[in-house]
Each structure stands twice: as structure tokens, then as C-alpha cells.
């Protein structure tokens, strides 16, 4: 099945879903301890164009933001804007193949939300930004998928473990976390050009082993 997906500000083509499978949910049905908007942050990258590159992310550990690599790739300076103010961000993990990144920020800027996994049918919330104001969108996990795609520079063929979502997003929403039962299960990275309210996300668990990283890393060139 051919997919045509829109990333933040540009289009990549010839993407195909690989194996589709269900899985156990790590998001138990409990009262959320953190509201989605308390963990959400806007990510703004400078230096790759004459305009700011906007994305999103969520604090998934103390002082650590999970987002997408293509928003921060090659940036000369990165700023995050959250519920408790703005601050500088440093890239401490960067994977251009899976399109995920971890940013080190002032832990006082947001409240961490734990990482979990999801199953088909799970419903949650994604926080995006409209005119720099956080807005909550309803999201539903349609199915678990392995997405065959290029890296963020349009090279190679790779598989990204992720989700197909019922979620209406726009360019600039890349990196938004989907929160189910108070836990971050997905990182939004693209939207379908062919089907309304269909989006694609990586599993937040892809960054789970990199949240202790503290040393700045090379974060590629502009995507």
C-alpha cells in the first residue's frame, strides 16, 4: 500500500506499511496524574531557514523532552516553550533513521509524563500548538504498524515501529505526544495526504533507553 505523508513543511513519498500487529497496552486504566498540557512543550529550531521551524514534544522524564529528529536536525539553536516558561534545549539523543530525538531542558519548564505502549482502540489526547497556544486534539490508535520509509533526509529504506492514528494534525505538529491514560504512547511525525484525519506516529518507547543521556550530541544537518 502506497502512502503519501506530509512532514513538517515538506513531503516524502513512497512509504509502505510493513507488518501490522496488535499488542498489549502498557497504559492501564487509571486516573492520570499529569494532564497532557502540563507535559507538552512547543519546540522551536533556529538556523536552518529564514523562518523558525516549529514542532512539539513532551517531557517524558525530568528535564527530558521527546520529540522528532526532523524538527531539530541541523539547528543552530533550539528553544522550548512550555507551561512554566521558555528555555534553551540541547540535543542529547538524535536518530535520523527512526526520526526521534531527546532534548535536555530545565526540568522546571514542564511536568514529566511516563512512557507506555498502546493497543488498537486506545483513545487519548495530543497537544498541538495553534498560534503558539496549546490545543488538545482527540486521538485514537487505529492499529500498530511497522512503517517502511526513508530516513529524515530521504535516504535508504528503514522500518519504524509505530501506530496509525485517527488524528487530525497539521504541519508544525510533528513531535506531539499522544497521551493515553496519563502516559505518553506515541510521537506524531506525519499526516496522510490521502485520508482525512489519518496520522502516523512512532512509539515513545523508542526513546526510553536514552532518557539518562546528558552530553550534547551531533544532530545532523538541516532536513
C-alpha positions in Angstrom: 0.0 0.0 0.0 1.5 3.3 -1.1 1.2 6.2 1.4 1.9 9.9 0.9 2.7 11.7 4.1 3.3 15.3 4.9 6.1 16.1 7.4 6.7 19.5 8.9 6.7 21.7 5.8 7.7 19.1 3.2 6.5 15.9 1.6 8.0 12.4 1.5 6.6 9.8 -0.8 6.6 6.0 -1.5 6.1 4.9 2.1 4.7 1.5 2.7 3.4 -0.2 5.8 5.0 -3.4 6.7 3.7 -5.9 9.3 0.6 -4.8 11.2 0.1 -6.4 14.6 -1.8 -5.9 17.9 -0.1 -5.7 21.2 -0.6 -5.4 24.9 -1.2 -1.9 26.3 1.2 -0.6 28.8 -1.3 2.2 29.6 -3.5 0.9 32.4 -6.9 2.5 33.0 -6.0 4.8 35.9 -6.7 8.4 36.8 -4.0 10.4 35.1 -1.6 12.1 37.5 -0.3 14.5 34.9 -2.5 16.5 32.5 -1.3 16.3 28.8 -0.9 20.1 28.7 1.3 20.1 31.8 3.9 17.9 30.0 3.6 19.3 26.5 6.1 21.8 25.1 6.5 23.7 21.8 9.9 23.1 20.1 11.3 25.9 18.0 14.5 25.4 16.0 16.6 28.2 14.5 19.3 28.3 11.8 18.0 26.1 9.0 15.9 28.7 7.2 15.0 32.3 7.4 12.0 31.3 9.5 11.7 29.4 12.7 10.9 25.7 12.4 8.1 24.7 14.8 7.4 21.3 16.3 6.2 19.9 19.6 7.3 17.5 22.3 6.5 16.3 25.8 8.5 15.9 28.9 8.8 12.2 29.5 11.4 12.3 32.3 12.7 15.0 34.5 14.3 17.6 32.2 14.0 15.4 29.1 11.8 16.2 26.1 10.8 13.5 23.5 10.4 14.9 20.0 11.1 14.2 16.3 14.6 14.4 14.8 13.5 16.2 11.7 12.4 19.3 13.6 15.8 19.8 15.4 18.1 18.5 12.6 21.0 20.9 11.9 19.5 23.6 14.2 22.0 26.2 15.5 19.8 27.0 18.4 16.7 25.2 19.9 14.2 26.7 22.3 11.3 25.1 24.1 8.2 26.9 25.3 6.0 25.2 27.9 3.5 25.7 30.7 6.1 27.2 33.1 8.0 29.4 30.7 10.6 29.2 27.9 14.2 27.9 27.9 17.1 26.6 25.8 17.3 23.0 24.8 20.2 20.7 24.0 20.0 17.6 21.8 21.3 14.6 23.8 20.0 11.8 21.6 19.4 12.0 17.8 18.3 9.2 15.5 17.6 10.3 11.9 16.5 6.8 10.9 13.8 6.4 13.4 13.1 10.2 13.5 13.3 10.6 17.2 15.3 12.9 19.5 15.7 13.7 23.2 16.2 17.2 24.4 17.7 18.3 27.7 15.9 21.2 29.2 15.3 22.9 32.5 13.1 20.4 34.4 11.0 23.2 35.9 9.5 24.0 32.5 7.0 21.1 32.5 5.9 18.1 34.4 7.1 14.6 33.2 4.6 12.1 32.0 5.6 8.4 32.0 6.2 6.4 28.8 4.0 3.4 27.9 2.7 1.5 24.9 -0.8 1.3 23.4 -3.1 -1.2 21.6 -5.6 -0.8 18.8 -8.7 1.1 20.0 -6.9 3.1 22.8 -8.1 6.7 22.9 -6.2 9.7 24.1 -5.1 13.3 23.6 -2.4 15.0 21.6 -1.4 18.6 22.5 -0.5 20.7 19.4 0.1 24.5 19.1 -2.1 26.9 17.2 -0.8 30.5 17.1 1.6 29.4 19.9 -1.3 28.4 22.1 -1.6 24.7 23.2 -4.7 22.9 21.9 -5.8 19.4 22.8 -6.9 17.1 20.0 -8.7 13.7 20.3 -6.6 10.8 19.1 -7.4 7.1 18.6 -4.9 4.3 17.9 -6.2 2.5 14.8 -3.5 -0.2 14.7 0.1 -1.0 15.4 2.3 -0.9 12.3 5.9 -1.1 11.1 6.3 1.8 8.6 8.7 1.4 5.8 10.2 4.7 4.9 13.4 6.7 4.2 15.4 8.4 7.0 14.7 12.1 7.6 17.0 13.0 4.7 15.1 10.9 2.2 17.7 8.2 2.1 17.7 4.4 2.5 14.8 2.1 3.4 14.0 1.5 7.1 11.3 0.3 9.4 9.9 2.5 12.1 7.8 0.8 14.8 4.7 2.9 15.2 1.0 3.5 15.1 -1.6 4.5 12.6 -3.8 7.1 14.3 -7.1 8.7 13.9 -5.9 12.2 14.5 -6.2 15.5 12.5 -2.8 17.3 12.6 -1.1 19.9 10.5 2.5 20.8 9.5 4.1 22.1 12.7 2.5 19.4 14.9 5.4 16.9 14.4 6.7 15.7 17.8 3.4 15.9 19.6 2.9 13.1 22.1 -0.3 11.1 22.3 -1.2 10.7 25.9 -3.4 7.7 26.8 -4.5 7.3 30.5 -1.8 9.7 31.6 1.0 8.1 29.7 2.9 9.0 26.6 2.5 6.3 24.0 3.3 7.9 20.6 5.3 10.7 18.9 3.4 12.1 15.9 5.6 12.5 12.8 3.4 12.7 9.7 -0.1 13.0 8.3 -1.7 11.4 5.3 -2.4 13.4 2.2 -4.9 10.8 1.0 -7.1 10.2 4.0 -8.6 12.8 6.3 -7.7 12.6 10.0 -5.1 9.8 9.5 -1.7 10.3 11.0 1.4 8.3 11.8 3.5 8.1 14.9 6.5 6.4 16.3 6.3 4.5 19.6 7.5 6.7 22.5 9.2 3.6 23.9 11.9 4.1 21.2 13.5 6.8 23.4 13.1 5.1 26.7 16.7 3.8 26.9 18.1 7.3 26.1 16.5 9.5 28.8 19.6 9.4 31.0 21.7 10.9 28.2 23.2 14.3 29.3 26.0 15.0 26.9 25.3 17.1 23.7 25.4 15.0 20.5 25.8 15.8 16.8 22.3 16.4 15.5 22.9 16.2 11.8 22.4 18.7 9.1 19.2 20.6 8.1 16.5 18.3 6.9 
